[in-house]
Amino acid sequence: MAAMSDSSTLSTRKSLLAGCRDAFGVPAAVLVAGMIGFGALGHASGLTLGVTTATTFFLYALPGQVVFVEMVALGASGFAVAIAAALTAARFLPMTLTLIPQIPKEDRRPSLYGVAHFISMTSWAAMMREFSRIPPQERMAYFTGFGLTCWAVSVPGTMLGYLLAGHVPTPITIGLVMLNPLFFLLSFVEVRARASRFALLIGGLSGPIVYGWAPGWSILICGLIGGSVAFFLDMALGKKA
């Protein structure tokens, strides 16, 4: 019995380290670059180093952090800032609903609420790609290692960007922030699910059109259009097959 327990612990440790190792490469580099850009943005908006870094530590979501900084700079009320940042995090609900069911029930302990903080565009895309290759009992440890590493490098990345502010041209700063969503998009190149590919294609094609009509709502509208049409199209093709 003890031997089985030791073997399970060793397997969990290996999966945790494997997640850390896989994150500590392109994913971590892209996140650091994005957070450097965000740190410079926080400095330019008049926020302190502590507040700018705290948004990465607690929010850990670039779109929400950018909204937070912009609204604080505009002098919005705390309530309005909180609501706006919370709305940008709505995308994490479907991410969580598709990720958690792939983790065995025995691994869904209360600590999962803490580990859920590490869910991001980068970690979610990586897990959706890698979970099919990882045994179910090792997925929780792998995700923890991957997500923790990505979060851990983001905090000093933000501080570095803040301290380098003024030395980095604005276009480069904006470009660094945009690296993260671009990496998220490219992560789906290997996705085999037909519905996911349809959603990316339809959302991408409708994006420029909808943006010209409703800039403030274009992302939400294109997401609904791309996802809904892809779902029904995939279902229709599935029935014909």
Secondary structure, 3 states (H helix, E strand, C coil): CHHHHHHHHHHHHHHHHHHHHHHCCHHHHHHHHHHHHHHHHHHHCCCCHHHHHHHHHHCCCHHHHHHHHHHHHCCCCHHHHHHHHHHHHHHHHHHHHHHHHHCCHHHCCCCHHHHHHHCCHHHHHHHHHHHHHCCHHHHHHHHHHHHHHHHHHHHHHHHHHHHHCCCCCHHHHHHHHHHHHHHHHHHHHHCCCHHHHHHHHHHHHHHHHHHHHCHHHHHHHHHHHHHHHHHHHHHHHHHHC
